[in-house]
Amino acid sequence: MEIKSFTGLVPDALYIRITVFVKEQGFVDEEDEIDPVAIHLVAYDEGKPIATCRFFKEPCGEDFILGRLCVLKEKRGAGIGARLLSEAEKGAKAIGAKSLKLHSQLHARAFYEKCGYKQVGEIELEQGKEHIWMKKEL
């Protein structure tokens, strides 16, 4: 597996996000104003995109945010998400992050907890799905 970094949303990252978040999970608004400035990581297996995430510094704050982490369904369970998350943490730390926050879907909370993240907010709805803010000190 190879992980590549890009500034701005690239077609391979968008393909994975649409496949997972829109087609599989039913979200509708997949692109936003952060995409052009965020650092996007894309994992490739034999040249094909299989996972992605992004991270960025909050425009009006000091926090760094990780988001849109997803792995194609047929590639889940092989540690790809954890490896991608680790690379994002290293990348964020390299540009000044002391911690990383994320807005996890509730069903993914255990995954993030296993990776060292702790709940820092209450359960809330985003596009009708339960999410929770989590944070990890880097």
KOLKE-847005 format. One record per residue: z, y, x of N, C-alpha, C in turn; residue number from 1; residue in three letters. Coordinates in Angstrom, 3 decimals, always signed. Layout:
<rs>
{nup=Z; nnorth=Y; neast=X; caup=Z; canorth=Y; caeast=X; cup=Z; cnorth=Y; ceast=X; pos=NUM; code=Ala}
...
</rs>
This chain:
<rs>
{nup=+0.000; nnorth=-1.181; neast=+0.836; caup=+0.000; canorth=+0.000; caeast=+0.000; cup=+0.000; cnorth=+1.247; ceast=+0.883; pos=1; code=Met}
{nup=-0.757; nnorth=+2.221; neast=+0.460; caup=-0.845; canorth=+3.502; caeast=+1.162; cup=-0.445; cnorth=+4.612; ceast=+0.206; pos=2; code=Glu}
{nup=+0.334; nnorth=+5.582; neast=+0.670; caup=+0.729; canorth=+6.723; caeast=-0.150; cup=+0.120; cnorth=+7.977; ceast=+0.457; pos=3; code=Ile}
{nup=-0.606; nnorth=+8.725; neast=-0.377; caup=-1.234; canorth=+9.971; caeast=+0.062; cup=-0.600; cnorth=+11.137; ceast=-0.673; pos=4; code=Lys}
{nup=-0.546; nnorth=+12.281; neast=+0.011; caup=+0.044; canorth=+13.503; caeast=-0.534; cup=-1.055; cnorth=+14.538; ceast=-0.781; pos=5; code=Ser}
{nup=-0.942; nnorth=+15.243; neast=-1.900; caup=-1.917; canorth=+16.263; caeast=-2.279; cup=-1.182; cnorth=+17.474; ceast=-2.841; pos=6; code=Phe}
{nup=-1.695; nnorth=+18.664; neast=-2.579; caup=-1.197; canorth=+19.853; caeast=-3.262; cup=-2.103; cnorth=+20.072; ceast=-4.461; pos=7; code=Thr}
{nup=-1.506; nnorth=+20.076; neast=-5.640; caup=-2.277; canorth=+20.201; caeast=-6.872; cup=-2.615; cnorth=+18.831; ceast=-7.444; pos=8; code=Gly}
{nup=-2.885; nnorth=+18.825; neast=-8.732; caup=-3.184; canorth=+17.586; caeast=-9.449; cup=-4.573; cnorth=+17.087; ceast=-9.091; pos=9; code=Leu}
{nup=-4.653; nnorth=+15.845; neast=-8.651; caup=-5.929; canorth=+15.231; caeast=-8.295; cup=-6.289; cnorth=+14.205; ceast=-9.370; pos=10; code=Val}
{nup=-7.584; nnorth=+13.880; neast=-9.503; caup=-8.009; canorth=+12.948; caeast=-10.550; cup=-7.287; cnorth=+11.595; ceast=-10.543; pos=11; code=Pro}
{nup=-6.978; nnorth=+11.048; neast=-9.365; caup=-6.291; canorth=+9.751; caeast=-9.326; cup=-4.895; cnorth=+9.838; ceast=-9.942; pos=12; code=Asp}
{nup=-4.175; nnorth=+10.919; neast=-9.679; caup=-2.840; canorth=+11.105; caeast=-10.263; cup=-2.944; cnorth=+11.296; ceast=-11.771; pos=13; code=Ala}
{nup=-3.902; nnorth=+12.084; neast=-12.207; caup=-4.071; canorth=+12.317; caeast=-13.640; cup=-4.440; cnorth=+11.024; ceast=-14.362; pos=14; code=Leu}
{nup=-5.296; nnorth=+10.211; neast=-13.764; caup=-5.671; canorth=+8.925; caeast=-14.356; cup=-4.435; cnorth=+8.054; ceast=-14.604; pos=15; code=Tyr}
{nup=-3.554; nnorth=+7.960; neast=-13.616; caup=-2.354; canorth=+7.132; caeast=-13.763; cup=-1.441; cnorth=+7.716; ceast=-14.836; pos=16; code=Ile}
{nup=-1.237; nnorth=+9.015; neast=-14.813; caup=-0.366; canorth=+9.661; caeast=-15.796; cup=-0.894; cnorth=+9.488; ceast=-17.218; pos=17; code=Arg}
{nup=-2.181; nnorth=+9.650; neast=-17.416; caup=-2.743; canorth=+9.468; caeast=-18.756; cup=-2.613; cnorth=+8.013; ceast=-19.190; pos=18; code=Ile}
{nup=-2.886; nnorth=+7.086; neast=-18.280; caup=-2.771; canorth=+5.666; caeast=-18.612; cup=-1.349; cnorth=+5.316; ceast=-19.041; pos=19; code=Thr}
{nup=-0.359; nnorth=+5.766; neast=-18.281; caup=+1.035; canorth=+5.401; caeast=-18.563; cup=+1.638; cnorth=+6.269; ceast=-19.662; pos=20; code=Val}
{nup=+1.620; nnorth=+7.587; neast=-19.480; caup=+2.352; canorth=+8.457; caeast=-20.393; cup=+1.641; cnorth=+8.695; ceast=-21.730; pos=21; code=Phe}
{nup=+0.321; nnorth=+8.819; neast=-21.720; caup=-0.399; canorth=+9.112; caeast=-22.956; cup=-0.783; cnorth=+7.821; ceast=-23.679; pos=22; code=Val}
{nup=-1.552; nnorth=+6.970; neast=-23.019; caup=-2.043; canorth=+5.760; caeast=-23.693; cup=-0.949; cnorth=+4.731; ceast=-23.962; pos=23; code=Lys}
{nup=-0.055; nnorth=+4.525; neast=-23.008; caup=+0.978; canorth=+3.498; caeast=-23.156; cup=+2.200; cnorth=+4.000; ceast=-23.915; pos=24; code=Glu}
{nup=+2.662; nnorth=+5.232; neast=-23.601; caup=+3.931; canorth=+5.697; caeast=-24.148; cup=+3.818; cnorth=+6.731; ceast=-25.261; pos=25; code=Gln}
{nup=+2.623; nnorth=+7.265; neast=-25.498; caup=+2.427; canorth=+8.163; caeast=-26.631; cup=+2.729; cnorth=+9.639; ceast=-26.421; pos=26; code=Gly}
{nup=+2.921; nnorth=+10.075; neast=-25.168; caup=+3.088; canorth=+11.507; caeast=-24.918; cup=+1.745; cnorth=+12.205; ceast=-25.122; pos=27; code=Phe}
{nup=+1.775; nnorth=+13.514; neast=-25.414; caup=+0.525; canorth=+14.229; caeast=-25.646; cup=+0.213; cnorth=+15.287; ceast=-24.594; pos=28; code=Val}
{nup=+1.207; nnorth=+16.024; neast=-24.159; caup=+0.969; canorth=+17.117; caeast=-23.215; cup=+1.192; cnorth=+16.633; ceast=-21.792; pos=29; code=Asp}
{nup=+0.147; nnorth=+16.180; neast=-21.135; caup=+0.324; canorth=+15.587; caeast=-19.812; cup=+0.083; cnorth=+16.562; ceast=-18.669; pos=30; code=Glu}
{nup=-0.702; nnorth=+17.586; neast=-18.859; caup=-0.929; canorth=+18.571; caeast=-17.804; cup=-0.133; cnorth=+19.830; ceast=-18.134; pos=31; code=Glu}
{nup=+0.343; nnorth=+20.517; neast=-17.091; caup=+1.081; canorth=+21.754; caeast=-17.321; cup=+0.843; cnorth=+22.748; ceast=-16.189; pos=32; code=Asp}
{nup=+1.521; nnorth=+23.892; neast=-16.276; caup=+1.319; canorth=+24.981; caeast=-15.315; cup=+1.864; cnorth=+24.663; ceast=-13.934; pos=33; code=Glu}
{nup=+2.676; nnorth=+23.637; neast=-13.796; caup=+3.231; canorth=+23.247; caeast=-12.495; cup=+2.220; cnorth=+22.433; ceast=-11.684; pos=34; code=Ile}
{nup=+1.351; nnorth=+21.709; neast=-12.363; caup=+0.425; canorth=+20.808; caeast=-11.668; cup=-0.356; cnorth=+21.448; ceast=-10.515; pos=35; code=Asp}
{nup=-0.884; nnorth=+22.655; neast=-10.659; caup=-1.661; canorth=+23.227; caeast=-9.547; cup=-0.861; cnorth=+23.515; ceast=-8.277; pos=36; code=Pro}
{nup=+0.465; nnorth=+23.689; neast=-8.403; caup=+1.262; canorth=+24.052; caeast=-7.233; cup=+2.172; cnorth=+22.936; ceast=-6.729; pos=37; code=Val}
{nup=+2.351; nnorth=+21.896; neast=-7.529; caup=+3.229; canorth=+20.793; caeast=-7.135; cup=+2.571; cnorth=+19.926; ceast=-6.072; pos=38; code=Ala}
{nup=+3.415; nnorth=+19.259; neast=-5.306; caup=+2.922; canorth=+18.248; caeast=-4.367; cup=+2.894; cnorth=+16.924; ceast=-5.120; pos=39; code=Ile}
{nup=+1.737; nnorth=+16.305; neast=-5.125; caup=+1.541; canorth=+15.046; caeast=-5.838; cup=+1.387; cnorth=+13.918; ceast=-4.826; pos=40; code=His}
{nup=+2.102; nnorth=+12.837; neast=-5.056; caup=+1.937; canorth=+11.632; caeast=-4.255; cup=+1.210; cnorth=+10.600; ceast=-5.096; pos=41; code=Leu}
{nup=+0.282; nnorth=+9.904; neast=-4.473; caup=-0.439; canorth=+8.823; caeast=-5.144; cup=-0.381; cnorth=+7.598; ceast=-4.247; pos=42; code=Val}
{nup=+0.048; nnorth=+6.480; neast=-4.824; caup=+0.076; canorth=+5.209; caeast=-4.106; cup=-1.214; cnorth=+4.450; ceast=-4.422; pos=43; code=Ala}
{nup=-1.781; nnorth=+3.858; neast=-3.380; caup=-3.028; canorth=+3.106; caeast=-3.505; cup=-2.814; cnorth=+1.666; ceast=-3.049; pos=44; code=Tyr}
{nup=-3.439; nnorth=+0.757; neast=-3.752; caup=-3.454; canorth=-0.653; caeast=-3.375; cup=-4.913; cnorth=-1.070; ceast=-3.276; pos=45; code=Asp}
{nup=-5.325; nnorth=-1.422; neast=-2.077; caup=-6.732; canorth=-1.772; caeast=-1.817; cup=-7.676; cnorth=-0.672; ceast=-2.293; pos=46; code=Glu}
{nup=-7.270; nnorth=+0.570; neast=-2.059; caup=-8.102; canorth=+1.718; caeast=-2.390; cup=-8.034; cnorth=+2.185; ceast=-3.833; pos=47; code=Gly}
{nup=-7.289; nnorth=+1.487; neast=-4.681; caup=-7.206; canorth=+1.857; caeast=-6.097; cup=-5.855; cnorth=+2.517; ceast=-6.379; pos=48; code=Lys}
{nup=-5.856; nnorth=+3.618; neast=-7.154; caup=-4.600; canorth=+4.294; caeast=-7.465; cup=-3.733; cnorth=+3.441; ceast=-8.397; pos=49; code=Pro}
{nup=-2.437; nnorth=+3.310; neast=-8.040; caup=-1.552; canorth=+2.455; caeast=-8.834; cup=-0.258; cnorth=+3.146; ceast=-9.272; pos=50; code=Ile}
{nup=+0.107; nnorth=+4.266; neast=-8.634; caup=+1.355; canorth=+4.949; caeast=-8.970; cup=+1.266; cnorth=+6.402; ceast=-8.520; pos=51; code=Ala}
{nup=+2.068; nnorth=+7.244; neast=-9.148; caup=+2.066; canorth=+8.658; caeast=-8.787; cup=+3.401; cnorth=+9.308; ceast=-9.138; pos=52; code=Thr}
{nup=+3.645; nnorth=+10.462; neast=-8.544; caup=+4.742; canorth=+11.350; caeast=-8.918; cup=+4.422; cnorth=+12.720; ceast=-8.346; pos=53; code=Cys}
{nup=+5.244; nnorth=+13.682; neast=-8.703; caup=+5.077; canorth=+15.031; caeast=-8.140; cup=+6.453; cnorth=+15.614; ceast=-7.870; pos=54; code=Arg}
{nup=+6.499; nnorth=+16.601; neast=-6.972; caup=+7.734; canorth=+17.347; caeast=-6.757; cup=+7.383; cnorth=+18.784; ceast=-6.432; pos=55; code=Phe}
{nup=+8.353; nnorth=+19.672; neast=-6.732; caup=+8.113; canorth=+21.103; caeast=-6.548; cup=+9.437; cnorth=+21.846; ceast=-6.568; pos=56; code=Phe}
{nup=+9.424; nnorth=+23.042; neast=-6.015; caup=+10.582; canorth=+23.928; caeast=-6.097; cup=+10.455; cnorth=+24.706; ceast=-7.395; pos=57; code=Lys}
{nup=+11.543; nnorth=+24.780; neast=-8.144; caup=+11.521; canorth=+25.527; caeast=-9.395; cup=+11.056; cnorth=+26.954; ceast=-9.136; pos=58; code=Glu}
{nup=+10.120; nnorth=+27.454; neast=-9.937; caup=+9.593; canorth=+28.800; caeast=-9.713; cup=+10.654; cnorth=+29.899; ceast=-9.741; pos=59; code=Pro}
{nup=+11.659; nnorth=+29.762; neast=-10.593; caup=+12.677; canorth=+30.813; caeast=-10.723; cup=+14.063; cnorth=+30.291; ceast=-10.362; pos=60; code=Cys}
{nup=+14.128; nnorth=+29.429; neast=-9.382; caup=+15.426; canorth=+28.877; caeast=-9.016; cup=+15.403; cnorth=+28.283; ceast=-7.628; pos=61; code=Gly}
{nup=+16.486; nnorth=+27.626; neast=-7.289; caup=+16.633; canorth=+27.017; caeast=-5.967; cup=+16.465; cnorth=+25.504; ceast=-5.997; pos=62; code=Glu}
{nup=+16.433; nnorth=+24.939; neast=-7.201; caup=+16.355; canorth=+23.488; caeast=-7.316; cup=+14.949; cnorth=+22.958; ceast=-7.052; pos=63; code=Asp}
{nup=+14.905; nnorth=+21.744; neast=-6.539; caup=+13.650; canorth=+21.013; caeast=-6.405; cup=+13.639; cnorth=+19.947; ceast=-7.490; pos=64; code=Phe}
{nup=+12.486; nnorth=+19.772; neast=-8.117; caup=+12.342; canorth=+18.873; caeast=-9.252; cup=+11.335; cnorth=+17.778; ceast=-8.921; pos=65; code=Ile}
{nup=+11.680; nnorth=+16.553; neast=-9.263; caup=+10.752; canorth=+15.432; caeast=-9.185; cup=+10.332; cnorth=+15.096; ceast=-10.607; pos=66; code=Leu}
{nup=+9.082; nnorth=+14.760; neast=-10.783; caup=+8.635; canorth=+14.412; caeast=-12.129; cup=+7.400; cnorth=+13.551; ceast=-12.129; pos=67; code=Gly}
{nup=+7.094; nnorth=+13.103; neast=-13.328; caup=+5.878; canorth=+12.335; caeast=-13.619; cup=+5.744; cnorth=+11.071; ceast=-12.765; pos=68; code=Arg}
{nup=+6.877; nnorth=+10.474; neast=-12.384; caup=+6.811; canorth=+9.232; caeast=-11.616; cup=+6.407; cnorth=+8.104; ceast=-12.565; pos=69; code=Leu}
{nup=+5.335; nnorth=+7.427; neast=-12.240; caup=+4.893; canorth=+6.302; caeast=-13.062; cup=+4.067; cnorth=+5.329; ceast=-12.231; pos=70; code=Cys}
{nup=+4.140; nnorth=+4.075; neast=-12.651; caup=+3.438; canorth=+2.975; caeast=-11.994; cup=+2.633; cnorth=+2.252; ceast=-13.066; pos=71; code=Val}
{nup=+1.394; nnorth=+1.918; neast=-12.760; caup=+0.594; canorth=+1.167; caeast=-13.725; cup=+1.320; cnorth=-0.113; ceast=-14.119; pos=72; code=Leu}
{nup=+1.213; nnorth=-0.476; neast=-15.392; caup=+1.971; canorth=-1.588; caeast=-15.957; cup=+1.850; cnorth=-2.878; ceast=-15.155; pos=73; code=Lys}
{nup=+0.659; nnorth=-3.207; neast=-14.738; caup=+0.437; canorth=-4.475; caeast=-14.027; cup=+1.005; cnorth=-4.479; ceast=-12.607; pos=74; code=Glu}
{nup=+1.452; nnorth=-3.322; neast=-12.120; caup=+2.004; canorth=-3.222; caeast=-10.764; cup=+3.521; cnorth=-3.020; ceast=-10.745; pos=75; code=Lys}
{nup=+4.143; nnorth=-2.961; neast=-11.919; caup=+5.593; canorth=-2.724; caeast=-11.987; cup=+6.378; cnorth=-3.945; ceast=-11.522; pos=76; code=Arg}
{nup=+7.585; nnorth=-3.679; neast=-11.039; caup=+8.484; canorth=-4.749; caeast=-10.617; cup=+8.322; cnorth=-5.174; ceast=-9.174; pos=77; code=Gly}
{nup=+7.484; nnorth=-4.480; neast=-8.432; caup=+7.230; canorth=-4.845; caeast=-7.035; cup=+7.830; cnorth=-3.838; ceast=-6.058; pos=78; code=Ala}
{nup=+8.662; nnorth=-2.922; neast=-6.536; caup=+9.289; canorth=-1.940; caeast=-5.661; cup=+8.448; cnorth=-0.710; ceast=-5.372; pos=79; code=Gly}
{nup=+7.320; nnorth=-0.578; neast=-6.039; caup=+6.418; canorth=+0.552; caeast=-5.779; cup=+7.057; cnorth=+1.871; ceast=-6.198; pos=80; code=Ile}
{nup=+7.710; nnorth=+1.888; neast=-7.359; caup=+8.357; canorth=+3.113; caeast=-7.827; cup=+9.433; cnorth=+3.588; ceast=-6.867; pos=81; code=Gly}
{nup=+10.251; nnorth=+2.662; neast=-6.376; caup=+11.317; canorth=+3.023; caeast=-5.433; cup=+10.735; cnorth=+3.549; ceast=-4.127; pos=82; code=Ala}
{nup=+9.664; nnorth=+2.935; neast=-3.668; caup=+9.042; canorth=+3.397; caeast=-2.419; cup=+8.438; cnorth=+4.789; ceast=-2.596; pos=83; code=Arg}
{nup=+7.791; nnorth=+5.008; neast=-3.721; caup=+7.198; canorth=+6.314; caeast=-4.002; cup=+8.297; cnorth=+7.374; ceast=-4.115; pos=84; code=Leu}
{nup=+9.389; nnorth=+7.033; neast=-4.787; caup=+10.517; canorth=+7.943; caeast=-4.919; cup=+11.090; cnorth=+8.305; ceast=-3.551; pos=85; code=Leu}
{nup=+11.242; nnorth=+7.336; neast=-2.681; caup=+11.742; canorth=+7.577; caeast=-1.326; cup=+10.822; cnorth=+8.531; ceast=-0.559; pos=86; code=Ser}
{nup=+9.525; nnorth=+8.344; neast=-0.687; caup=+8.569; canorth=+9.238; caeast=-0.014; cup=+8.655; cnorth=+10.652; ceast=-0.571; pos=87; code=Glu}
{nup=+8.847; nnorth=+10.778; neast=-1.884; caup=+8.991; canorth=+12.102; caeast=-2.498; cup=+10.257; cnorth=+12.784; ceast=-1.995; pos=88; code=Ala}
{nup=+11.349; nnorth=+12.025; neast=-1.870; caup=+12.598; canorth=+12.591; caeast=-1.356; cup=+12.412; cnorth=+13.097; ceast=+0.065; pos=89; code=Glu}
{nup=+11.739; nnorth=+12.321; neast=+0.901; caup=+11.470; canorth=+12.756; caeast=+2.279; cup=+10.612; cnorth=+14.020; ceast=+2.296; pos=90; code=Lys}
{nup=+9.586; nnorth=+14.041; neast=+1.453; caup=+8.702; canorth=+15.203; caeast=+1.381; cup=+9.421; cnorth=+16.453; ceast=+0.906; pos=91; code=Gly}
{nup=+10.264; nnorth=+16.306; neast=-0.102; caup=+11.014; canorth=+17.453; caeast=-0.621; cup=+12.009; cnorth=+17.959; ceast=+0.428; pos=92; code=Ala}
{nup=+12.664; nnorth=+17.028; neast=+1.111; caup=+13.625; canorth=+17.410; caeast=+2.152; cup=+12.915; cnorth=+18.169; ceast=+3.281; pos=93; code=Lys}
{nup=+11.706; nnorth=+17.751; neast=+3.608; caup=+10.939; canorth=+18.388; caeast=+4.677; cup=+10.579; cnorth=+19.834; ceast=+4.356; pos=94; code=Ala}
{nup=+10.547; nnorth=+20.193; neast=+3.068; caup=+10.227; canorth=+21.583; caeast=+2.706; cup=+11.472; cnorth=+22.344; ceast=+2.220; pos=95; code=Ile}
{nup=+12.654; nnorth=+21.803; neast=+2.525; caup=+13.865; canorth=+22.560; caeast=+2.290; cup=+14.782; cnorth=+22.090; ceast=+1.178; pos=96; code=Gly}
{nup=+14.454; nnorth=+21.024; neast=+0.505; caup=+15.309; canorth=+20.558; caeast=-0.591; cup=+16.602; cnorth=+19.954; ceast=-0.043; pos=97; code=Ala}
{nup=+17.715; nnorth=+20.347; neast=-0.657; caup=+19.008; canorth=+19.744; caeast=-0.337; cup=+19.370; cnorth=+18.693; ceast=-1.375; pos=98; code=Lys}
{nup=+18.731; nnorth=+18.802; neast=-2.531; caup=+18.919; canorth=+17.834; caeast=-3.603; cup=+17.623; cnorth=+17.781; ceast=-4.417; pos=99; code=Ser}
{nup=+17.548; nnorth=+16.776; neast=-5.260; caup=+16.365; canorth=+16.600; caeast=-6.100; cup=+16.843; cnorth=+16.273; ceast=-7.502; pos=100; code=Leu}
{nup=+16.311; nnorth=+16.997; neast=-8.485; caup=+16.640; canorth=+16.761; caeast=-9.889; cup=+15.434; cnorth=+16.137; ceast=-10.575; pos=101; code=Lys}
{nup=+15.705; nnorth=+15.390; neast=-11.633; caup=+14.621; canorth=+14.815; caeast=-12.427; cup=+15.064; cnorth=+14.675; ceast=-13.871; pos=102; code=Leu}
{nup=+14.102; nnorth=+14.646; neast=-14.765; caup=+14.340; canorth=+14.515; caeast=-16.205; cup=+13.852; cnorth=+13.128; ceast=-16.614; pos=103; code=His}
{nup=+14.733; nnorth=+12.157; neast=-16.485; caup=+14.384; canorth=+10.752; caeast=-16.675; cup=+14.313; cnorth=+10.372; ceast=-18.143; pos=104; code=Ser}
{nup=+13.327; nnorth=+9.534; neast=-18.468; caup=+13.378; canorth=+8.877; caeast=-19.769; cup=+14.618; cnorth=+7.991; ceast=-19.756; pos=105; code=Gln}
{nup=+15.284; nnorth=+7.901; neast=-20.874; caup=+16.547; canorth=+7.192; caeast=-20.929; cup=+16.409; cnorth=+5.732; ceast=-20.489; pos=106; code=Leu}
{nup=+15.307; nnorth=+5.098; neast=-20.846; caup=+15.129; canorth=+3.689; caeast=-20.459; cup=+14.991; cnorth=+3.493; ceast=-18.952; pos=107; code=His}
{nup=+14.694; nnorth=+4.565; neast=-18.205; caup=+14.538; canorth=+4.468; caeast=-16.746; cup=+15.800; cnorth=+4.887; ceast=-15.998; pos=108; code=Ala}
{nup=+16.848; nnorth=+5.257; neast=-16.707; caup=+18.069; canorth=+5.750; caeast=-16.065; cup=+18.624; cnorth=+4.755; ceast=-15.043; pos=109; code=Arg}
{nup=+18.669; nnorth=+3.473; neast=-15.378; caup=+19.227; canorth=+2.469; caeast=-14.461; cup=+18.434; cnorth=+2.413; ceast=-13.153; pos=110; code=Ala}
{nup=+17.119; nnorth=+2.548; neast=-13.232; caup=+16.283; canorth=+2.564; caeast=-12.026; cup=+16.704; cnorth=+3.715; ceast=-11.113; pos=111; code=Phe}
{nup=+16.834; nnorth=+4.907; neast=-11.682; caup=+17.203; canorth=+6.072; caeast=-10.879; cup=+18.632; cnorth=+5.971; ceast=-10.355; pos=112; code=Tyr}
{nup=+19.537; nnorth=+5.414; neast=-11.152; caup=+20.908; canorth=+5.224; caeast=-10.686; cup=+20.931; cnorth=+4.291; ceast=-9.478; pos=113; code=Glu}
{nup=+20.121; nnorth=+3.244; neast=-9.525; caup=+20.035; canorth=+2.303; caeast=-8.399; cup=+19.509; cnorth=+3.002; ceast=-7.139; pos=114; code=Lys}
{nup=+18.733; nnorth=+4.063; neast=-7.345; caup=+18.172; canorth=+4.827; caeast=-6.225; cup=+19.073; cnorth=+5.996; ceast=-5.812; pos=115; code=Cys}
{nup=+20.282; nnorth=+6.080; neast=-6.384; caup=+21.249; canorth=+7.076; caeast=-5.958; cup=+21.371; cnorth=+8.324; ceast=-6.815; pos=116; code=Gly}
{nup=+20.683; nnorth=+8.386; neast=-7.940; caup=+20.742; canorth=+9.550; caeast=-8.816; cup=+21.915; cnorth=+9.428; ceast=-9.781; pos=117; code=Tyr}
{nup=+22.486; nnorth=+10.592; neast=-10.135; caup=+23.613; canorth=+10.631; caeast=-11.065; cup=+23.271; cnorth=+11.546; ceast=-12.234; pos=118; code=Lys}
{nup=+23.743; nnorth=+11.180; neast=-13.390; caup=+23.521; canorth=+11.960; caeast=-14.596; cup=+24.194; cnorth=+13.327; ceast=-14.468; pos=119; code=Gln}
{nup=+23.461; nnorth=+14.403; neast=-14.815; caup=+24.026; canorth=+15.749; caeast=-14.772; cup=+23.810; cnorth=+16.499; ceast=-16.084; pos=120; code=Val}
{nup=+23.389; nnorth=+15.814; neast=-17.098; caup=+23.159; canorth=+16.471; caeast=-18.379; cup=+23.361; cnorth=+15.501; ceast=-19.520; pos=121; code=Gly}
{nup=+23.204; nnorth=+16.025; neast=-20.701; caup=+23.320; canorth=+15.215; caeast=-21.914; cup=+21.945; cnorth=+14.692; ceast=-22.309; pos=122; code=Glu}
{nup=+21.937; nnorth=+13.667; neast=-23.131; caup=+20.679; canorth=+13.119; caeast=-23.638; cup=+20.031; cnorth=+14.161; ceast=-24.542; pos=123; code=Ile}
{nup=+18.730; nnorth=+14.369; neast=-24.332; caup=+17.965; canorth=+15.309; caeast=-25.155; cup=+16.585; cnorth=+14.741; ceast=-25.413; pos=124; code=Glu}
{nup=+15.905; nnorth=+15.298; neast=-26.388; caup=+14.577; canorth=+14.813; caeast=-26.740; cup=+13.491; cnorth=+15.648; ceast=-26.077; pos=125; code=Leu}
{nup=+12.483; nnorth=+14.965; neast=-25.545; caup=+11.274; canorth=+15.608; caeast=-25.041; cup=+10.114; cnorth=+14.853; ceast=-25.658; pos=126; code=Glu}
{nup=+9.324; nnorth=+15.552; neast=-26.447; caup=+8.223; canorth=+14.945; caeast=-27.195; cup=+8.697; cnorth=+13.702; ceast=-27.962; pos=127; code=Gln}
{nup=+9.892; nnorth=+13.800; neast=-28.550; caup=+10.407; canorth=+12.732; caeast=-29.392; cup=+11.033; cnorth=+11.558; ceast=-28.650; pos=128; code=Gly}
{nup=+11.130; nnorth=+11.637; neast=-27.329; caup=+11.683; canorth=+10.531; caeast=-26.533; cup=+12.941; cnorth=+11.007; ceast=-25.813; pos=129; code=Lys}
{nup=+13.940; nnorth=+10.123; neast=-25.743; caup=+15.212; canorth=+10.485; caeast=-25.112; cup=+15.058; cnorth=+10.601; ceast=-23.592; pos=130; code=Glu}
{nup=+15.570; nnorth=+11.716; neast=-23.063; caup=+15.548; canorth=+12.007; caeast=-21.630; cup=+16.934; cnorth=+12.457; ceast=-21.188; pos=131; code=His}
{nup=+17.164; nnorth=+12.372; neast=-19.897; caup=+18.433; canorth=+12.825; caeast=-19.330; cup=+18.177; cnorth=+13.433; ceast=-17.948; pos=132; code=Ile}
{nup=+18.838; nnorth=+14.565; neast=-17.652; caup=+18.732; canorth=+15.161; caeast=-16.319; cup=+19.603; cnorth=+14.372; ceast=-15.349; pos=133; code=Trp}
{nup=+19.049; nnorth=+14.123; neast=-14.168; caup=+19.744; canorth=+13.392; caeast=-13.108; cup=+19.523; cnorth=+14.134; ceast=-11.796; pos=134; code=Met}
{nup=+20.406; nnorth=+13.882; neast=-10.809; caup=+20.318; canorth=+14.604; caeast=-9.539; cup=+20.806; cnorth=+13.714; ceast=-8.407; pos=135; code=Lys}
{nup=+20.194; nnorth=+13.942; neast=-7.232; caup=+20.606; canorth=+13.232; caeast=-6.023; cup=+20.680; cnorth=+14.224; ceast=-4.887; pos=136; code=Lys}
{nup=+21.774; nnorth=+14.173; neast=-4.140; caup=+21.895; canorth=+14.981; caeast=-2.930; cup=+21.083; cnorth=+14.292; ceast=-1.825; pos=137; code=Glu}
{nup=+20.294; nnorth=+15.078; neast=-1.110; caup=+19.458; canorth=+14.507; caeast=-0.054; cup=+20.124; cnorth=+14.661; ceast=+1.289; pos=138; code=Leu}
</rs>
